[in-house]
Amino acid sequence: MDASHDGAFLMWDNEQVRPPESASGPAASKYLVSNRLDKQSLLDINKDRHRFFFDHYGVTENDLEHYLAAALSAGGDYADLYFEYLSSTSLMVDESMVKSASQGISAGCGVRVVSGERTGYAYTDDLSASRILHAARTAALIASAPAKTPVAGFQQTAARSLYPVTLPSVDAEITAKVELVMRADKAARAYDPRIQEVRASYSDELRNILVVASDGTFAEDSQPLARMNVSCIAKTENNSARGGSGGGGRVALDFFFGDKNPEYFAREAARQAILQLDAREAPAGEMEVVLGPGWPGVLLHEAVGHGLEADFNRKKTSAFAGLIGKRVASEGCTVIDNGTMPWRRGSLNVDDEGEPTQETVLIEKGILKGYLSDKLSARLMGIADTGNGRRESYEHIPMPRMTNTYMLAGQDNPEDIIRSVKRGIYAVNFGGGQVDITNGKFVFGASEAYMIEDGKITAPIKGATLIGNGPDVLTRVSMVGNDLKLDEGVGTCGKDGQAVPVGVGIPTIKIDRLTVGGTAKKDPGGFMQ
């Protein structure tokens, strides 16, 4: 899915969402942090991977201070260095053959200088002292004032580990990864003879970072990431349909040998494709819509989440600008961004500015409480830094970004929500869409949806699109289920050309009125066929 809008777009892969976590109440998101990690694990695992750049590149603290001094040689309010070493693997199977396989390594350093609202940025893929100094002096050109002296000494960010992986998947044998995608291909084809085409992919990476700044920030992290995706095409003589599934997180390879194995994702992708073969055309018009738990949180992420990022609000380009303390949703809506959830794809020990991530309440019982900020927006707006400064790589400047964003569970039974609908749509999975963050207007295509008729889920439908306005839709949420779920872990969010891994989640919710675009034709009596 590629959903474009002003300054931000979102790329997602379809997936079924059935993680076991659920919670309710404003403080209950902590239940989602299924914490089987003891304190020793959280603090000590992976210590050997810290000081990566000191051990592998001979960097010293004196070097870092020298680089920062060069960055502030022409003045400026703030400077930072972002070191990155990324190793990655990617595999793809098509037509039951490995069609592509790659492994790669990249390394570099980005230097940022901030002067007022202006930012100077330069980067190098050569980690020699001379090239880093050259980048620092280039970034310094943004400023024009007497040289500033960085804070003497660094304050190291307290260590924690939300993803204590002993053997990162990127270091595992590639033959084991090939076996996983071949198993997925085999399972999908075995699901039903109408499955004619299967594509399975696997990718992983290990990102080592070091962030130091003129304000004394010093943070290191080693960030694993792995994901698997399966897509299928089912065909009959007169019809064809697609299905897709996938999952992962900040996990090791052994994650894919548990419940969420290749066969799980393959069967789910195949199920969706077969289901769509017999789906009827979606009706059109304004009607009640029920969003299923988990993956439909992508709509919340897009239509609401981006509008709550501080840079858009600082520039007054968000529909939520100036609305702190005002009601922006129904009382049942509490929206959280949480970068501290173990193993989750959107989680980070520290953000890309060296700040610890946190759990941030954005909307509480319908009232807008705050925005997601990075260091720049926090300083210019006079608000707290929420630890949401993120970047795609050392080639990019950080900006406020979401991590794992979801709505907390309510008190309603999902079955009661369905029973309350006379005639409407039950949307379970989403494909592509578009959002304009300046006004919150969105159009999203439902890749798996069903009719609700007389309080019962009936026939699957195809061609349904949901059309609305994010802030307005939140005010029409009349029931919130007690079944909060998170997505399976393949979300990638884009903004200003930068892609970062994220997570989404939502309980079953009922929207009293939403425009549905469909392809079914009305008969003379006015009913949809």
C-alpha positions in Angstrom: 0.0 0.0 0.0 1.2 3.4 -0.9 -0.9 6.2 0.6 0.2 9.7 -0.5 -0.6 13.0 1.1 0.9 16.4 1.9 4.4 15.7 3.2 3.7 12.2 4.3 2.9 8.8 2.7 2.6 5.3 4.1 3.7 2.0 2.6 2.1 -1.1 4.0 1.8 -4.7 3.2 -1.5 -6.4 3.8 -1.6 -8.8 6.7 -4.0 -10.6 9.1 -3.8 -9.2 12.6 -4.2 -11.6 15.4 -1.7 -10.9 18.1 -2.9 -12.0 21.5 -2.5 -8.8 23.4 -5.5 -6.8 24.6 -6.1 -4.1 27.1 -8.6 -1.5 28.3 -8.5 1.7 30.3 -6.0 4.7 30.0 -3.2 2.9 31.9 -3.9 -0.5 30.5 -1.7 -0.3 27.5 1.0 -1.7 29.8 -0.7 -5.0 29.4 0.4 -4.9 25.8 4.0 -4.9 26.9 3.9 -8.7 27.4 6.9 -8.5 29.6 8.6 -11.8 29.9 11.9 -10.0 30.2 13.5 -9.8 33.6 15.5 -6.8 34.7 18.8 -8.6 33.9 17.6 -9.1 30.3 16.4 -5.6 29.9 19.7 -4.1 31.1 22.5 -6.4 30.3 21.8 -8.4 27.1 23.7 -7.1 24.1 26.2 -5.1 26.1 28.9 -6.5 23.9 27.4 -4.7 21.0 27.7 -1.3 22.6 30.8 0.8 21.9 30.6 -0.6 18.3 32.1 2.4 16.6 34.8 2.7 19.3 35.9 -0.9 18.8 35.5 -1.2 15.0 36.5 2.3 13.8 38.7 3.5 16.6 36.5 6.5 17.4 37.3 8.2 20.7 35.4 10.7 22.8 38.0 13.3 22.0 37.3 12.7 18.3 33.6 13.2 18.9 34.2 16.5 20.8 36.4 17.6 18.0 33.8 16.9 15.3 31.1 18.8 17.3 33.4 21.8 17.8 33.9 21.9 14.0 30.1 21.7 13.5 29.6 24.7 15.8 32.6 26.6 14.4 30.3 29.2 12.8 27.9 29.4 15.7 24.6 27.6 15.8 22.4 26.6 18.6 22.9 22.8 18.5 24.8 20.1 16.7 24.7 16.3 16.6 26.4 13.4 15.0 24.6 10.2 13.9 26.8 7.2 13.2 25.3 4.2 11.5 26.4 0.7 10.5 23.8 -1.4 8.7 24.0 -5.0 7.6 21.0 -6.5 5.8 19.7 -9.6 3.9 16.9 -9.9 1.4 15.4 -12.9 -0.3 12.5 -13.4 -2.7 10.9 -16.6 -4.1 8.7 -16.5 -7.1 7.5 -19.4 -9.3 8.9 -21.7 -6.6 12.4 -20.5 -7.3 14.7 -18.0 -5.5 14.5 -15.1 -7.9 16.6 -12.6 -5.9 19.0 -12.8 -2.9 21.2 -10.0 -1.6 23.3 -9.2 1.4 24.8 -5.8 2.0 26.6 -3.5 4.4 26.4 0.3 4.6 28.1 2.7 7.1 28.2 6.5 7.5 27.8 9.5 9.6 25.4 12.4 9.4 26.2 15.8 11.0 23.4 18.3 11.8 23.7 21.9 12.9 20.6 23.8 14.0 20.5 27.6 14.0 17.1 29.0 15.0 14.6 27.3 12.6 17.3 26.5 10.0 19.1 23.2 9.7 22.4 22.4 8.0 23.0 18.8 7.3 25.9 16.9 5.6 26.8 13.2 5.6 29.6 10.9 4.6 29.9 7.2 3.9 33.6 7.4 4.8 34.2 7.3 8.6 37.7 8.7 8.5 38.3 11.7 10.7 39.0 14.0 7.7 35.7 13.2 6.0 33.6 13.6 9.1 35.3 16.9 9.8 34.6 18.0 6.2 30.9 17.1 6.7 30.8 19.0 10.1 32.2 22.1 8.5 29.8 21.8 5.6 26.8 21.6 8.0 28.2 24.6 9.9 27.6 26.8 6.9 24.0 27.2 7.9 25.1 29.4 10.8 26.9 32.8 10.9 27.9 33.8 14.4 30.9 33.4 16.8 31.9 29.8 17.4 30.2 27.9 20.2 31.8 25.3 22.5 29.9 22.0 23.0 29.1 20.8 26.4 32.2 19.3 27.9 31.8 15.5 28.4 28.8 13.4 27.5 25.8 12.1 29.5 25.2 8.5 28.4 21.6 7.5 28.1 20.6 4.8 30.6 20.9 1.3 29.0 17.8 -0.7 28.3 17.0 -3.5 25.9 13.5 -3.9 24.4 14.8 -6.5 21.9 17.5 -8.6 23.6 18.4 -10.8 20.7 21.4 -13.0 21.3 22.0 -14.0 17.6 20.6 -11.4 15.2 18.8 -12.9 12.3 21.2 -11.1 9.9 24.0 -13.3 11.3 22.1 -16.6 10.8 22.9 -18.9 7.9 21.3 -17.8 4.7 20.3 -21.4 3.9 17.9 -21.3 6.9 16.2 -18.2 5.5 15.9 -19.7 2.0 14.2 -22.7 3.7 11.6 -20.4 5.3 10.5 -18.7 2.1 10.4 -22.1 0.3 8.2 -23.4 3.1 5.9 -20.5 2.6 5.6 -21.0 -1.1 4.8 -24.7 -0.7 2.2 -24.1 2.0 0.4 -21.4 0.0 0.2 -23.6 -3.1 -1.1 -26.6 -1.0 -3.9 -24.5 0.4 -6.1 -24.7 -2.6 -5.5 -25.7 -6.3 -6.9 -22.3 -7.3 -3.8 -20.6 -5.9 -1.9 -20.1 -9.1 0.8 -17.6 -8.2 2.8 -17.2 -5.0 5.5 -14.8 -4.0 7.3 -15.1 -0.7 10.0 -12.7 0.7 12.2 -12.4 3.7 14.3 -9.5 4.9 16.3 -8.7 8.0 18.8 -6.2 9.2 21.0 -5.2 12.2 21.5 -1.4 12.6 24.2 -0.2 15.0 24.0 3.5 15.9 25.8 6.0 17.9 24.3 9.5 18.6 26.3 12.3 20.3 25.3 15.9 20.6 26.5 19.3 21.7 24.0 19.2 24.6 25.9 16.2 26.1 23.7 13.5 24.6 25.5 10.1 24.1 23.5 7.0 23.1 24.3 3.7 21.4 21.9 1.0 20.2 21.9 -2.2 18.3 18.6 -2.6 16.5 17.6 -6.0 14.9 14.6 -6.2 12.5 13.1 -9.1 10.5 10.0 -9.6 8.5 8.4 -12.2 6.2 5.7 -11.5 3.5 3.6 -13.8 1.4 1.3 -12.8 -1.5 -1.0 -15.0 -3.5 -3.1 -14.8 -6.6 -6.1 -17.2 -6.9 -7.6 -17.8 -10.3 -10.7 -19.4 -11.8 -11.8 -19.5 -15.4 -13.6 -16.1 -15.1 -12.0 -14.4 -12.1 -8.8 -13.7 -10.1 -8.1 -12.3 -6.7 -5.2 -11.4 -4.5 -4.3 -12.0 -0.8 -1.4 -11.1 1.3 0.0 -11.6 4.8 3.2 -11.1 6.7 4.8 -10.4 10.1 7.9 -9.9 12.1 9.4 -7.4 14.5 12.7 -6.7 16.3 13.2 -10.4 16.6 15.6 -13.2 15.8 15.2 -15.9 13.1 13.7 -18.3 15.6 10.6 -16.1 15.8 9.6 -17.7 12.5 9.8 -21.2 13.9 7.1 -20.6 16.4 3.3 -19.9 16.0 4.0 -17.2 13.3 5.8 -19.5 11.0 5.9 -19.5 7.1 2.9 -21.8 7.0 0.8 -19.4 9.1 1.5 -16.5 6.8 1.1 -18.6 3.7 -2.3 -20.0 4.7 -3.5 -16.5 5.6 -2.5 -15.0 2.3 -4.1 -17.9 0.4 -7.3 -17.7 2.5 -7.7 -14.0 1.6 -7.2 -14.7 -2.1 -9.7 -17.6 -2.2 -12.3 -15.6 -0.2 -12.2 -12.7 -2.7 -13.0 -15.0 -5.6 -16.6 -15.3 -4.5 -16.9 -11.8 -3.0 -19.9 -9.7 -4.2 -19.6 -6.1 -5.3 -19.6 -3.6 -2.4 -22.6 -1.2 -1.9 -22.1 2.5 -2.1 -23.5 5.3 0.1 -23.3 6.6 3.7 -23.7 3.8 6.3 -22.5 2.4 9.5 -19.0 0.9 9.4 -17.3 -1.4 11.8 -13.5 -1.7 11.8 -12.0 -5.0 12.9 -9.2 -5.1 15.5 -5.5 -4.8 14.6 -4.6 -4.0 11.1 -7.4 -1.4 10.5 -5.4 0.8 12.9 -3.6 1.9 9.7 -6.5 4.2 9.2 -5.9 5.7 12.6 -2.2 6.0 11.9 -2.8 7.8 8.6 -5.9 9.9 9.1 -5.0 11.0 12.6 -1.5 10.0 13.6 0.4 12.1 11.1 -1.6 15.1 12.0 -0.4 14.8 15.6 3.3 15.1 14.6 4.7 18.3 16.1 6.4 19.6 12.9 3.1 19.8 11.1 1.5 21.6 14.0 4.4 24.0 14.4 3.9 25.0 10.8 0.1 25.1 11.2 -0.4 22.7 8.4 -2.2 20.0 10.5 -6.0 19.8 11.1 -5.1 19.5 14.8 -3.0 22.7 15.1 -4.0 24.7 18.1 -6.4 22.2 19.5 -4.6 21.0 22.6 -7.2 20.6 25.4 -10.1 20.6 23.0 -12.4 17.7 22.2 -11.3 16.0 18.9 -12.9 12.6 19.3 -15.7 10.8 21.1 -15.2 10.0 24.7 -14.4 6.4 24.0 -11.3 7.3 22.0 -7.9 7.2 23.7 -4.9 7.2 21.3 -1.4 6.2 22.4 2.0 6.2 20.7 4.3 3.8 22.5 7.9 3.1 21.5 8.7 1.0 24.5 7.0 -2.3 23.7 9.4 -5.3 23.6 10.0 -6.9 20.3 7.6 -4.7 18.4 8.6 -3.4 14.9 8.0 0.2 15.8 9.9 0.1 19.1 13.3 1.6 19.9 15.5 1.8 23.0 16.4 5.4 21.9 15.2 7.5 19.0 17.5 8.7 16.3 18.5 11.8 18.4 19.5 9.6 21.4 16.4 10.3 23.4 14.7 7.3 25.2 11.4 6.4 23.6 8.3 6.6 25.7 4.6 6.0 26.0 2.8 9.2 24.9 -1.0 9.8 25.4 -2.1 11.8 22.3 -5.8 11.8 22.8 -7.4 10.8 26.1 -11.2 10.2 26.3 -11.6 12.3 23.2 -9.5 15.3 24.4 -6.3 16.2 22.5 -3.4 16.0 25.0 -0.3 16.6 23.0 1.9 16.0 19.9 4.8 13.7 19.0 8.0 15.8 19.1 11.7 15.7 18.3 14.4 18.0 19.7 13.8 20.8 17.2 10.0 20.9 17.5 10.2 20.6 21.3 12.6 23.6 21.5 10.7 25.8 19.0 7.3 25.0 20.4 8.3 25.0 24.1 7.0 21.4 24.7 8.5 18.2 26.0 10.6 16.0 23.7 8.6 12.7 23.5 11.5 10.7 22.0 10.0 10.5 18.5 12.9 12.0 16.4 13.4 9.4 13.7 15.3 9.1 10.4 15.6 6.5 7.7 19.4 6.5 7.7 22.5 8.6 8.3 21.7 10.3 5.0 18.6 11.9 6.4 17.7 14.5 9.0 15.5 13.4 11.9 11.9 14.5 12.3 8.9 13.7 14.5 7.6 10.2 13.6 5.2 7.6 15.1 6.5 4.4 16.6 3.6 2.0 17.6 0.3 3.9 17.5 -3.0 2.5 18.7 -6.3 3.2 20.3 -6.9 1.7 23.7 -9.7 -0.9 24.2 -13.1 0.1 25.5 -15.8 -1.8 27.3 -18.0 -3.1 24.4 -18.2 -6.7 23.4 -17.3 -7.1 19.7 -20.3 -9.3 19.1 -22.6 -6.6 20.5 -21.0 -4.1 18.2 -21.9 -6.2 15.2 -25.4 -6.9 16.5 -26.0 -3.2 16.8 -25.7 -2.6 13.0 -28.8 -3.0 10.9 -27.0 -2.6 7.6 -23.3 -1.7 7.1 -19.8 -2.8 6.4 -17.3 -4.8 8.5 -13.7 -3.9 7.3 -11.0 -6.3 8.4 -8.0 -5.6 6.2 -6.9 -2.5 4.2 -5.0 -2.1 1.0 -4.0 1.3 -0.6 -5.2 4.7 0.3 -4.6 8.5 0.3 -4.7 11.1 3.1 -4.3 14.8 3.1 -3.0 15.8 6.6 -3.9 19.5 6.2 -7.6 18.6 6.5 -7.6 14.9 7.4 -9.5 13.7 4.4 -8.8 10.1 3.4 -9.7 7.4 0.9 -8.9 3.8 1.9 -9.5 0.6 0.0 -10.7 -2.4 2.1 -8.9 -5.5 0.9 -11.1 -7.8 3.1 -14.6 -6.7 4.1 -18.0 -8.1 4.7 -21.6 -7.0 4.7 -23.4 -6.6 8.1 -27.1 -7.3 7.7 -29.6 -7.3 10.6 -26.8 -7.6 13.1 -25.0 -10.5 11.4 -21.8 -10.7 9.3 -22.9 -12.1 5.9 -21.3 -12.1 2.5 -17.7 -11.0 1.7 -17.5 -7.9 -0.5 -14.9 -6.5 -2.9 -14.2 -3.0 -4.2 -15.2 -1.2 -1.0 -13.5 2.1 -0.3 -13.9 4.2 2.9 -14.1 8.0 2.4 -14.0 10.5 5.2 -12.2 13.0 7.3 -10.0 11.7 10.1 -10.8 14.2 12.9 -14.5 14.0 12.0 -14.6 10.2 11.9 -13.2 10.1 15.5 -16.2 12.1 16.7 -18.5 9.5 15.2 -17.1 6.5 17.0 -20.0 5.3 19.2 -18.7 1.9 20.4 -15.2 0.7 21.2 -14.5 -3.0 21.7 -12.6 -4.7 24.5 -10.4 -6.6 22.0 -7.4 -4.3 21.2 -4.9 -6.0 18.9 -1.7 -4.9 17.2 -0.7 -5.6 13.6 1.6 -8.5 12.8 4.7 -6.4 12.3 5.4 -5.3 8.7 4.4 -1.7 8.7 6.7 0.9 7.0 5.7 4.6 7.3 7.0 7.2 4.9 7.2 11.0 5.3 9.1 13.5 3.3 10.8 10.6 1.4 12.0 8.8 4.5 10.7 5.3 5.4 10.8 3.9 9.0 9.3 0.8 10.6 6.2 1.3 12.7 3.3 -0.5 14.3 -0.4 0.1 14.5 -3.3 -1.3 16.4 -7.0 -0.8 17.2 -9.9 -2.6 18.9 -13.1 -3.3 17.1 -14.9 0.1 16.7 -18.2 1.3 15.3 -18.4 4.4 13.2 -22.0 5.6 13.1 -21.7 7.2 9.7 -19.1 6.9 7.0 -19.2 7.2 3.2 -18.5 3.9 1.4 -17.6 3.9 -2.2 -18.6 0.7 -3.9 -19.3 -0.9 -7.3 -22.7 -2.5 -6.8 -25.6 -1.1 -8.9 -28.9 -0.1 -7.4 -32.0 -1.9 -8.5 -35.2 0.0 -9.2 -36.3 -0.5 -5.6 -33.2 1.2 -4.3 -31.4 -1.8 -2.8 -27.8 -2.6 -3.5 -27.1 -5.7 -5.5 
